Amino acid sequence: MSAYGIPPTLFILINALCFQLVWWAGVLAHNQLILLSILLLISHFLLSSSVRHDALVMCVCGAIGITVDSLLVWFGVFQFDNMPYWLGLLWLYFALCLDYSLAIFRKLTLWLQSLLGGVFGCLSYLAGAKFDAVALPLGDAWSALILALIWSGLFPVLLIISSRITTVDLALENRR
């Protein structure tokens, strides 16, 4: 049960729905709906029964994602009109999904995680570009190839990191 007695299945559904809200708010309104994304992040922690753990996963995995996207901007794969604060918040919420609505992917083989990460990670950015949330100066084809390669490694790595944080967290909890 979560902090407010929400059944785990409902919490997972809320987690997935909130991620979609953060994605659409960012892609459609950029920084204009940033407060909504912040409130959805806060609501996750208000409902979570694992606040410390979730904060650690969010900080570690979110920082990795923000760094990857920053490098993609640096190398000219992405271009933004304004500083995309919404994208940072999207990464933080994505990290919160790794142990909840995306945890089912841990049961898949590594190669399938890699394939699905490459496909859906890439598609997410291409969809964002179609809504003018991000410009792809290298064009759709090269950007898709680069993103698919990055996400085919990034998604499994993030799942492993969040899983290891869970393992370490449980070990520390059992020592108390």
N, C-alpha and C positions, 0 to 999 in steps of 0.2 A: 504494500500500500504506500501511496505517496504521503506527504506531510498532512494532507487534508483528507486522507482516507479514500483517495481516488484509486480505483482498481488499476493495476499495471497496464492492462490492455487499453483502457481509456486514456491513460497518461501517454502511451505510445501514439495513439490516434491524435491526441491534442498536440503532441510534439511534431508529428508530420504535418498537421494542418497549420500550425504556427510557422513552420519552416516555409511552407508554400506562401503564407501571407507575407513573410519577410522578403521572400524572393520577388513576388509580384509587386510589393510596395517599392522595393528598390529598383526593379527593372522599369516599372511604369512611371514612377514619380521621382526617382533618383534620391536626392537628399531631402526632398520636400516632405516625405513621410517618415523621416528618421525617428521621430518620437514614437511612432507606432512600433517600429522595430525594437526600440529600447524597451518599451512597455512589454512587448512579447518576451524579450529576454528576461526581464525582471519577473514576469509571470511564471516562466519556467522554474526559476529558483524558489518562488513562493509555493509552488505545487510539488517540488521535488523533495524526496526523502533522502537524497544524497547530495546535499548542497556543496560540501567541500570537494567531493569527488567530481561533480559536474563542473565546478569552477576550475579545477585543475585540468580536466580534459579540454574545457573551452579555451583556457589560456594557452596550453601547449599546442593543441591541434589547430586552433584558430590562428595562432602566431605563425605556424608553418604555412597555412593557406594564404595568409596575408603576405607573407614573405614571397611565396611563389608568384602571386599575382603582381606584387611590386616588381619582381624580376622580369615578369612578362611585359610590364610597362617600360621598364628600363631598356629592355632589348627590342622594343618597338613592335611587339606582338599586339599589345592593347594600347588604346589611346582614349582618354576621357576628356570631356570639355571642362569638368570641374573635379575637384578632389572627391572621389567616390567613397564617402564615409559609409554610405549604405552598403557597399561591398564588404567593408570590414565587419559590419554588423551581420551581414549574411554569412560570412565565414564563422563568426562566433556562434551563430545559431546552427550552422551546419555541423560544427564540432559537437554541439549538444545533441545532435541526432545520432551520432555514432554509437552511443550506448542504448538508444531507444528505438526510434523508427528505422534506423539503418542497421541495427544489430543483427538482423536476420541474415545479412550478407556475410557475417562471420562464419556461418555454417557452410558456405560455398567453398569450393576449392580456390586456391590462390589464383590459378589461371582464369577462372570464371569471375572472380572479384576484379581482376585486372581488365578483362574484356568489358565487363559491365561498367566499371569506372571509366575506362577510356571512351566508351560510347556515350554514356549519359553525362559525364563531366563535360565532354566536348559539346554535346547537344545543348546543354544548359547555357554555355557561353554563346553559341551560335544563335540560340533563341534570343538571348539578351541583345545581341547585335541587331537582330531583326526589329527589336523594339527601340533601337537607338540608345541603349544603355551603355554600350561600349562600341568603339570603332575598332575594326580589324584592318589596319593598314596593309598587312601582307595579303589580304584577300581571304575569302572564305576557305578555299581549299588548303592553302598553306597553314592558315590558323587552325583549321580542323585537324590537320595532321600533327601539328605541334601539340595542341591541346589533348588529342587522343593519346599521344605518347606520354605526356606528363601525367594525365589522369590515370593511365593504366598502371603507373607506378604509385602515384600519390594516394589513390583510394585504398588499396590494400595496406599501404604503410600507415595511413591514418587509422584504419581499423585495428591494426596490430598495436599501435601506440595506445589507443584508447583501451584496448583489451589489457595491455600490460599495466596501465595505470589502475585499472580495475583490480588486477591481481595483486599489485603492491598495496593498494588501498585495503583490500580484504585481509591481507597478511598483517598489516599494521593494526587493523581493527581487532583481529584475533589475539594480538599480543597484549591488548589492554585488559 
